[in-house]
């Protein structure tokens, strides 16, 4: 974690907001840097998620989902209980404020614990009636990239065809291969906090509707053995599907993922190997 310099324009906005709300704010520590910047603001110990102002609606949806899941006892990271759960508009930025949860002192979460928490999250999600796009929409966005060589110029024709065929085939498999429900969409270890009170899922912007195997595909491989009632064959197809989607993003000429092109090439090789098995 790095202390964020005050000349980063999003930082003074977040610190000033917290001060205006009556909580002490002297420094910011980067927890995750992307289009949505996530900071730990100290000494109040508040987590701020900061996005461009035109994404205020996305942040509002994330808050709504967190509150709904909290209400049914699902294991998610909550908004800060000291403050009203709302999207704050400050200049060009939209900001939401979340409770900072301490981490457990261990190297990794046991697979059984990860699986139990993911199953509990899915149980909570089945109790909700929220508007959530189907997984097919996410696949459609990837296919749109592949249909436009100007947006994905580094992809060779054979690789483009491989990804298109894989996405189309496995999207249909995911849509018909098992019960459809609300999913987290990307419950990889980076989106799970290992807290003393148990795992808590964060980054709730990525919800989609599909089979639980698609979520399970993002977890470490050892987790599946502890997740009840999943379809192993569908899980393998969902692992290939999620890898093909992520690979496509890495070839988007506007992608800002660190070392994205090299990672994309490595993932493309893995997709090819999985398809040819």
C-alpha positions in Angstrom: 0.0 0.0 0.0 1.2 3.5 -0.8 0.4 6.9 0.7 -1.2 8.8 -2.1 0.2 12.2 -2.9 -2.1 15.2 -2.4 -1.5 16.3 -6.0 -3.6 13.3 -7.1 -6.8 15.3 -7.7 -9.1 12.7 -6.3 -7.4 12.6 -2.9 -8.1 16.1 -1.6 -11.7 15.7 -2.7 -12.0 12.6 -0.6 -10.2 14.1 2.4 -12.3 17.3 2.2 -15.5 15.3 2.0 -14.7 13.3 5.1 -13.8 16.4 7.0 -17.1 18.1 6.0 -18.9 15.0 7.3 -17.2 15.4 10.7 -14.6 12.7 10.6 -10.8 13.2 10.8 -9.0 12.8 7.5 -5.3 13.4 7.2 -3.9 10.9 4.7 -5.0 8.4 2.1 -3.6 5.0 1.4 -4.1 3.3 -2.0 -6.0 0.0 -1.7 -6.7 -0.4 -5.5 -6.0 1.9 -8.4 -8.1 1.7 -11.6 -10.9 3.7 -13.2 -12.4 3.5 -9.7 -9.8 4.5 -7.1 -10.2 2.9 -3.7 -8.5 4.6 -0.8 -8.3 4.0 2.9 -8.7 7.4 4.6 -6.9 7.8 8.0 -7.3 8.3 10.9 -11.0 7.9 10.5 -10.5 4.5 8.8 -13.0 4.9 6.1 -12.7 3.4 2.6 -13.5 5.8 -0.2 -14.4 4.6 -3.7 -13.9 7.4 -6.3 -15.1 7.3 -9.9 -15.6 9.9 -12.6 -18.8 11.9 -12.0 -20.6 10.3 -14.9 -20.4 7.0 -13.2 -22.3 8.1 -10.1 -25.2 5.9 -11.1 -22.9 2.8 -11.0 -21.7 3.7 -7.5 -25.3 4.2 -6.4 -26.2 0.7 -7.7 -23.3 -0.8 -5.8 -24.5 0.8 -2.6 -28.0 -0.4 -3.2 -26.8 -4.0 -3.7 -24.6 -3.9 -0.6 -27.5 -2.7 1.5 -29.9 -5.3 0.1 -27.3 -8.1 0.7 -26.6 -6.9 4.2 -30.3 -7.0 4.9 -30.5 -10.8 4.1 -27.3 -11.6 6.0 -25.0 -12.1 3.0 -21.2 -11.7 3.5 -20.4 -8.4 1.8 -18.4 -5.4 2.7 -20.8 -2.7 4.2 -21.1 1.0 3.7 -19.6 2.9 6.7 -22.2 2.7 9.5 -21.3 6.2 10.8 -22.5 7.8 7.6 -25.5 7.9 5.4 -25.1 5.5 2.4 -25.1 7.9 -0.5 -23.1 9.0 -3.5 -21.3 12.2 -2.9 -20.5 14.5 -5.8 -17.4 16.5 -5.5 -16.2 18.4 -8.6 -15.6 15.9 -11.4 -15.8 12.9 -9.0 -18.4 10.7 -7.4 -17.5 9.2 -4.0 -18.9 6.5 -1.8 -17.8 5.7 1.7 -17.4 2.2 3.1 -16.4 0.5 6.4 -12.8 -0.4 6.6 -12.6 -4.1 7.7 -9.3 -5.4 9.3 -7.5 -8.3 7.6 -6.8 -11.6 9.3 -3.1 -12.4 9.9 -2.7 -15.4 7.5 -1.3 -15.9 4.1 -4.4 -17.3 2.4 -8.0 -18.2 3.1 -8.7 -21.9 3.5 -10.6 -23.2 0.4 -13.5 -24.5 2.5 -14.0 -21.1 4.1 -14.0 -19.4 0.7 -16.5 -21.9 -0.7 -18.8 -21.6 2.3 -18.8 -17.8 2.0 -19.4 -17.9 -1.7 -22.3 -20.3 -1.2 -23.7 -18.0 1.5 -23.4 -15.0 -0.9 -25.3 -17.0 -3.6 -28.0 -17.9 -1.1 -28.5 -14.2 -0.2 -28.6 -13.3 -3.8 -31.4 -15.8 -4.5 -33.5 -13.9 -1.9 -33.2 -10.6 -3.9 -35.2 -9.2 -6.7 -32.8 -6.7 -8.4 -32.4 -5.7 -12.0 -29.2 -7.5 -13.1 -28.1 -8.0 -16.7 -27.6 -11.5 -18.0 -24.1 -12.9 -18.5 -24.8 -12.9 -22.2 -24.5 -9.0 -22.1 -20.9 -9.3 -20.8 -20.1 -11.8 -23.6 -21.8 -9.5 -26.1 -19.5 -6.6 -25.1 -16.4 -8.9 -25.7 -17.8 -10.0 -29.1 -18.3 -6.3 -30.1 -14.6 -5.8 -29.4 -13.7 -8.8 -31.5 -15.9 -7.7 -34.4 -14.0 -4.4 -34.6 -10.3 -4.8 -35.6 -9.7 -1.1 -35.1 -10.4 -1.6 -31.4 -8.4 -4.9 -31.2 -5.7 -4.4 -33.8 -3.1 -6.7 -32.2 -5.2 -9.8 -32.6 -4.4 -12.1 -35.5 -7.3 -13.4 -37.6 -6.9 -17.0 -36.2 -6.9 -15.8 -32.6 -9.9 -13.5 -33.3 -11.9 -16.4 -34.7 -10.9 -18.7 -31.8 -12.1 -16.2 -29.2 -15.3 -15.4 -31.2 -16.2 -19.1 -31.5 -15.3 -19.9 -27.9 -17.3 -17.0 -26.5 -20.4 -17.7 -28.6 -20.4 -21.4 -27.9 -19.8 -21.2 -24.1 -22.2 -18.3 -23.6 -24.9 -20.5 -24.9 -23.7 -23.3 -22.6 -23.7 -21.0 -19.6 -27.2 -19.8 -20.4 -28.7 -23.3 -20.7 -26.5 -25.5 -18.7 -27.8 -24.7 -15.2 -30.2 -22.6 -13.1 -29.7 -18.9 -13.6 -29.4 -16.5 -10.6 -27.8 -13.3 -9.6 -24.0 -13.6 -9.4 -21.2 -11.5 -8.1 -19.6 -11.7 -11.6 -15.9 -11.5 -10.5 -15.5 -13.1 -7.0 -11.7 -13.7 -7.4 -9.5 -13.4 -4.3 -8.9 -9.7 -4.9 -12.6 -9.1 -4.3 -12.8 -11.0 -1.1 -11.7 -9.5 2.2 -10.4 -12.0 4.7 -11.6 -10.4 8.0 -11.8 -11.7 11.6 -15.5 -12.0 11.2 -15.2 -14.1 8.0 -14.8 -13.4 4.3 -16.6 -10.4 2.9 -17.1 -9.8 -0.8 -16.6 -6.4 -2.3 -16.7 -4.6 -5.7 -20.4 -5.2 -6.3 -20.5 -3.4 -9.6 -19.9 -6.6 -11.6 -23.2 -8.5 -11.0 -24.7 -10.5 -13.7 -27.2 -13.3 -14.0 -26.0 -16.8 -14.8 -25.1 -20.2 -13.3 -23.2 -20.3 -10.0 -20.4 -22.1 -11.8 -19.4 -18.8 -13.5 -18.7 -17.3 -10.1 -17.0 -20.4 -9.0 -14.7 -20.2 -12.0 -13.2 -17.0 -10.6 -12.2 -18.7 -7.3 -9.0 -20.6 -6.7 -9.3 -24.1 -8.2 -9.2 -25.8 -4.7 -12.5 -24.0 -3.7 -14.7 -26.1 -6.0 -14.2 -29.3 -4.1 -16.0 -27.6 -1.1 -18.8 -25.9 -3.0 -22.0 -28.0 -2.8 -24.0 -29.2 -5.8 -22.1 -27.6 -8.6 -21.7 -29.2 -12.1 -18.0 -30.0 -12.7 -18.3 -30.0 -16.5 -20.1 -26.7 -16.6 -17.5 -25.3 -14.2 -14.7 -26.2 -16.6 -16.7 -24.5 -19.5 -17.2 -21.4 -17.3 -13.5 -21.3 -16.5 -12.8 -21.2 -20.3 -15.5 -18.6 -20.9 -14.3 -16.3 -18.2 -10.7 -16.6 -19.4 -11.8 -15.9 -23.0 -13.7 -12.7 -21.8 -10.7 -11.5 -19.8 -8.3 -12.2 -22.7 -10.5 -10.2 -25.1 -10.3 -7.2 -22.7 -6.5 -7.3 -22.7 -6.5 -6.8 -26.5 -8.6 -3.7 -26.4 -6.4 -0.9 -27.5 -7.7 1.3 -24.7 -7.0 -1.3 -22.0 -4.9 0.1 -19.2 -4.3 -3.1 -17.3 -0.6 -3.3 -16.2 1.4 -5.5 -18.7 -2.0 -6.2 -20.3 -0.7 -7.2 -23.7 1.8 -9.8 -22.4 -0.9 -11.1 -20.0 -3.3 -11.3 -22.9 -0.9 -13.3 -25.0 -0.4 -15.8 -22.2 -4.1 -16.1 -21.6 -4.7 -16.6 -25.3 -2.3 -19.5 -25.3 -4.2 -21.0 -22.3 -7.6 -20.5 -24.0 -6.3 -22.3 -27.1 -5.0 -25.2 -24.9 -8.3 -25.5 -23.1 -10.3 -25.5 -26.3 -8.1 -28.1 -28.0 -8.1 -30.5 -25.0 
